[in-house]
């Protein structure tokens, strides 16, 4: 990736019964572990580097969070262009991207992988510009929407990817996968909360904007939002390429309003500026195969 793609954003004591030797050692180990954890949590991060792929949905999810938090980070190419390369497997034995490499002020370098785990790390390490609401119930709902993407909606869309290439396309599989994807979208509609007073005007009318997606002007994006711009983009590209009706979100006012609201967010706009050409190139290449 070009250098221009670098993004600059920047006990109280009490009387207790005497401990046995084993209990004393165990407590000592626990104290040491707690001190080590506290030291890690208070240590400043000096560098963030992300192994990703330009058209990876899950890398895009992490990038939205990085942009929303205004963090400085550097993109890294996948070693040898393969997630199964020894170099990448040494960092992530699962052989997947994204992989976030974190350098602390003491020179220590740690690796964080799995997009949802990376987002939680960023939220813990950089609490400024939070991606989770303050209320515990709303936090759980934000996590639910994010997990729904990873476990249900994205896998349903992924079933269509192998069908893009005309040489191996099965119309029956296309129809089955598309039906499964639309069923998951309908489930997402039921998971999104209605906005009592907040609406957004779109080209296709006025839709409710889920209050969870954009809690308020100060909250901005939440964890619930990060994965969905890439998913909506790919769905809107792939369905017509397979000869299916374009995705217009009929009967899904909450999803439609949320999608439109996401497209207005600065962090999402930066992400789409990078992802749209990469996704279009991927699609064109697949259609030629």
SVG drawing of the C-alpha trace seen along z (x, -y; Angstrom):
<svg xmlns="http://www.w3.org/2000/svg" viewBox="-42 -16 54 41">
<polyline fill="none" stroke="black" stroke-width="0.4" points="0.0,0.0 1.3,-3.5 2.8,-5.7 0.1,-8.2 -2.3,-5.6 -0.7,-6.2 -3.3,-7.9 -2.3,-10.5 -5.0,-11.2 -3.4,-11.1 -6.0,1.2 -6.8,0.7 -5.3,3.1 -7.3,5.4 -6.7,8.2 -6.8,11.6 -6.0,15.2 -2.4,16.2 -1.9,17.6 -0.5,21.0 2.7,21.1 0.8,22.3 -1.9,19.7 0.7,17.0 2.5,18.0 -0.8,18.0 -1.7,14.5 1.8,13.3 1.4,14.6 -2.0,13.0 -0.7,9.6 2.2,9.8 -0.2,10.6 -2.5,7.8 0.4,5.4 1.6,6.5 -1.9,6.0 -2.2,2.6 1.2,1.7 0.1,2.8 -3.2,0.8 -1.4,-2.4 1.4,-2.1 1.1,-4.4 0.9,-3.1 3.5,-4.6 2.6,-2.8 -0.3,-0.9 0.3,1.2 -2.5,3.1 -2.0,6.1 -5.0,6.0 -6.3,6.4 -7.7,3.5 -11.0,5.3 -11.3,7.2 -14.7,6.6 -13.3,7.3 -10.3,5.1 -12.7,2.4 -14.5,2.9 -11.4,2.2 -10.5,-0.8 -13.9,-2.5 -13.0,-2.2 -9.5,-3.6 -10.9,-6.6 -13.7,-7.2 -11.2,-7.4 -8.9,-9.6 -5.9,-7.3 -2.6,-7.3 -1.8,-3.9 0.2,-2.4 -1.0,0.2 1.1,3.3 1.0,5.6 0.2,9.3 3.6,11.1 4.0,12.9 0.4,11.9 -0.9,14.9 -2.6,15.3 -1.0,18.8 2.6,17.5 4.9,18.5 5.4,14.8 1.7,14.1 1.0,17.5 3.7,16.5 1.6,13.5 -1.8,15.1 -1.9,18.9 -5.5,18.7 -4.1,17.4 -6.6,14.5 -6.6,10.8 -6.9,8.2 -3.9,8.3 -3.1,5.3 0.5,4.9 0.8,2.7 4.1,1.1 4.2,-0.3 6.4,-3.1 8.7,-0.6 9.4,1.0 7.2,4.1 5.3,5.3 2.0,7.2 -0.3,8.6 -4.2,8.5 -6.3,10.3 -10.0,11.1 -11.8,7.9 -14.2,7.9 -11.3,8.4 -9.3,5.6 -12.3,3.2 -12.6,4.1 -8.9,3.5 -9.1,0.1 -12.0,-0.8 -10.1,0.2 -6.8,-1.3 -8.2,-4.5 -11.3,-5.4 -11.5,-8.9 -14.2,-9.1 -15.9,-6.0 -17.5,-3.4 -19.7,-2.1 -22.5,-3.9 -22.2,-4.6 -25.3,-2.6 -24.6,1.2 -27.8,2.2 -27.0,0.1 -23.5,1.4 -24.8,5.0 -27.1,4.0 -24.3,2.4 -22.3,5.6 -25.2,7.7 -25.6,5.8 -21.9,6.2 -21.9,9.9 -25.0,10.4 -22.8,9.2 -20.0,11.5 -22.0,14.6 -25.1,14.4 -25.3,11.6 -21.8,11.6 -21.6,15.5 -24.9,15.3 -23.5,12.8 -20.3,14.7 -22.2,17.6 -22.7,15.5 -19.0,14.7 -18.0,18.0 -21.0,17.5 -19.7,14.2 -17.4,16.0 -19.6,17.0 -17.5,20.1 -18.5,21.7 -21.9,20.1 -24.9,22.1 -28.2,20.3 -29.8,22.6 -27.1,21.8 -27.4,18.1 -31.1,18.1 -30.7,20.0 -27.9,17.9 -29.7,14.6 -32.9,15.8 -30.8,16.7 -29.2,13.2 -32.5,11.4 -33.8,13.5 -30.9,12.3 -31.5,8.7 -35.1,9.1 -33.8,10.4 -31.5,7.4 -34.5,5.1 -36.1,6.6 -32.9,6.2 -32.5,2.5 -34.3,0.2 -36.7,-2.5 -35.7,-6.1 -38.5,-7.9 -37.7,-11.4 -34.7,-11.1 -35.2,-10.7 -33.2,-11.2 -34.4,-12.3 -33.1,-10.2 -33.6,-10.2 -36.1,-7.4 -38.1,-9.1 -38.0,-9.6 -36.8,-6.7 -36.2,-6.1 -32.6,-6.3 -31.9,-3.7 -30.8,-5.5 -28.4,-2.7 -26.4,-3.3 -26.0,-7.0 -26.8,-7.4 -26.5,-11.2 -24.3,-13.9 -21.6,-13.5 -21.6,-9.7 -21.2,-9.4 -20.4,-6.0 -20.7,-3.0 -19.3,0.5 -22.6,1.5 -21.8,-0.5 -18.2,0.4 -18.8,3.6 -21.8,2.6 -20.6,0.0 -18.4,2.7 -21.2,5.3 -23.8,2.9 -21.4,1.9 -20.6,5.4 -24.2,6.5 -25.2,3.6 -22.4,4.5 -22.8,8.3 -26.5,8.8 -27.0,7.0 -23.7,8.5 -25.4,11.9 -28.5,10.8 -30.5,10.3 -32.6,7.3 -30.6,4.4 -30.6,4.1 -33.2,1.4 -34.1,2.4 -37.8,2.6 -39.8,3.3 -36.7,2.5 -37.1,-1.1 -34.7,-0.8 -32.0,0.8 -32.5,-1.6 -32.3,-4.7 -29.3,-3.3 -27.5,-2.7 -28.2,-6.2 -27.1,-7.7 -23.8,-5.7 -22.9,-7.1 -23.0,-10.6 -20.3,-9.8 -16.8,-11.2 -15.1,-8.0 -17.3,-5.9 -16.7,-8.3 -12.9,-7.9 -13.3,-4.1 -15.6,-4.1 -13.2,-6.2 -10.6,-3.4 -12.9,-0.4 -15.1,-1.3 -12.4,-1.1 -10.9,2.0 -14.3,3.7 -15.0,2.7 -11.7,4.1 -12.3,7.3 -15.7,7.7 -14.5,7.0 -11.7,9.5 -14.2,12.2 -16.6,11.5 -13.8,12.1 -13.0,15.5"/>
</svg>
